[in-house]
Amino acid sequence: MTVDELNQVLAQASCLYTEEHVDNVLDQMAKQITASMAQLNPLVLCVMNGALVVTGKLIPRLKFPLQLDYLHATRYREELTGTDLQWKVYPATPMQGRHVLLIDDILDEGETLAQISQYCEDQRAASVRTAVLVDKQHDRRSDLLPVADFTGLYSDDRYLFGSGMDYKGYWRNAPGIYAI
């Protein structure tokens, strides 16, 4: 895609949530996570690439000690629909006995987070909790992970980008959350 085509995508998209609104929601999520996990010495895992922006904005708001690592598992591979889960990078930090917080950008069908959660449990994590910026509302949700433990926003069943979510690999950096 050309830069002009990508700029046209943003220009034609609907802004569902402004950058300011997203920041306020991240403040609220941080309060909830702090109340639940501050005393647990958590291992926070950023699900790449989507959660890079969310994690980068969320963890400075968490006013307690935590350890940060990342993993890269994807079903989308810069496409508009998901397929099988492909692991690109496993977390380096041992999880045995740790309380793990998985941060992702969006809970859509839930397959990715469900499989990652299962992986953490298989690594003998003491507990696994999930935090997502957006929960997309529809009836295609996996029974394995019907809701996240911490959710910032809810959206209709539209294709979203911005605040970490991408449009064909682009616009993760778009301020706010947009829908096409």
Secondary structure, DSSP 4 states (H G I P E B T S, - for coil): --HHHHHHHHHHSEEEE-HHHHHHHHHHHHHHHHHHHTTS-PEEEEEETTHHHHHHHHGGG--S--EEEEEEEES-TTSSS--S-EEEE--SS--TT-EEEEEEEEESSSHHHHHHHHHHHHTT-SEEEEEEEEEE-SS---TT-SS-SEEEEEE-SS-EEBTTB-BTTB-TT-SSEEE-
